[in-house]
């Protein structure tokens, strides 16, 4: 019985490591886009405050262009990370499923 609980513990650790890797991949993919949007939004807000021009399209267009640029440049890297995570998840599925039965 002790060996079975040890095996389950290892499988739970494998699931935990897979979940942690998924969260890191999500953060690595999302943070550059969110940081760019926040930085551009702050810069546009400062310019709007200085010039007292409160046009809504002026806030959206620069952020949209910057985010599209970041996604275009870093998209391949993000897809590679997702593919690696998917491959790791598929490799760990049998161990996780068999530990539950």
N, C-alpha and C positions, 0 to 999 in steps of 0.2 A: 504494500500500500504506500509505503514511503517513496518508492521509485516512481509510482504513478503521480504523486503530488509534485515531485521534483520535475517530471516531464511536463506537467501542466504549467508549472512555474516558468520553465524555459519557453514554452509556447506563448504564455502571457507576456513575457519579456520581448519576444519576437513581435507580437502584436503592438506592444507599447513602442518599440523602436520604429516600426512601420508608421504608426500614427504620428510620432514625433517628426519623422522624416517628411511626412505629408504636410505638417504644419510649417516646417522650415521652407519647403518648396513653395507653399502658398505665400509666405512672407517674402521670399526672395523675388517672386514674380510680381507681387502687388506693391511692395514698398517703393520701387523706383517710379512707378506710374503715379502713385498717390503723393509721393514727395514732390514730383515735378508739378503736378496739378496744384498742390498747396503753395509751392514757391511762386509759380506764375500767377496764381490768384492773389497772393499777397502783393506782388509787384504791381499788378494791375490796380489793385485797391489803393495802393499808395499814389500811383499816378492819377487815378480818378479823384482822390482826395485833394491832391495838389492842384489839379486843374478844374475841379468842381464840375466835371463832366460825368453824369450818372447814366450812361447808356448801357443797357443790359447786354447788347450784342458785343460790346467791347470786353466784357468779362468772360463771355463764353468762347469766343473765337480763338484767342491766344491759348487758352487751356486746351481746347480741342485740338489745335495744331500741335502743341507740345506733347500731349498724350499720344496722338497718332504717330508722331516721330519716335517717341520712346518705344512704343509697341512695335513699330516697324523695324527699329534697330535691334531691340532686344527680344523680339518674338521668337527667333530661331533658338536662342539660348533657353527661353522659357519652355518651348516645346520639347527640347532635349531633356530638360529636367523632368517634365511631366512623363515623357516616354520611359525614362529611367525609373521613376517612381512606379509607374504602371507595371514594368517588368519585375521589379522587386516585389510588388504586391501579388502578382501572379505566382511568383516562386514561393511566397510564404503562405498562400491559401491552403494547400494540403495540410501543412503542419498545424495551422490554426483550426481548421475544421476537424481534423482527427483528434485534436486535444479536447474538443467539446463532446465527443461521443464516448 
